[in-house]
Amino acid sequence: MNDRLIRKMETPDIDEVVDIWYEASIVAHNFIPKDFWDANRAVMKSKYMPMSEAYVFIDGEQILGFIALIDEYLAAIFVKPESQGKGIGSSLLSHIKNLRDHLQLKVYDKNKKSINFYRNKGFSVISESFDSDTGEHELIMEWVK
């Protein structure tokens, strides 16, 4: 287990990171049609990942998860479905909490597993919003150091 580390995402990591985002999104957001994730895969790769401050969780040579920030907005945290529940998401979140004093995020209100994860990590709901792209309601959550 000493081959595990968190490091800044590098350009060659983007394909693997987008694959993790895609696979985990389909599992976590089964209430959103798969077509939505298919349609957004290219823009994740070409726009969103390159513009974010992202960190990857590595075990040996393999990326098992990542976290992406835009300023104090937690834009993404995803772990390979088969690697979930092993502390990887917690490690990634702890890593960025050491880099920030304040974080905000949006999470679909139907994604109870993630809402509970964030609540257990000290986030609280501050408001609600509506994602017009998916037609889903979201919770806006915040953490302050």
Secondary structure, DSSP 8 states (H G I E B T S, - for coil): -TTEEEEE--GGGHHHHHHHHHHHHHHHTTTS-HHHHHHHHHHIIIIIHHHSEEEEEEETTEEEEEEEEETTEEEEEEE-GGGTTSSHHHHHHHHHHTT-SEEEEEEETT-HHHHHHHHHTT-EEEEEEEETTTTEEEEEEEEE-
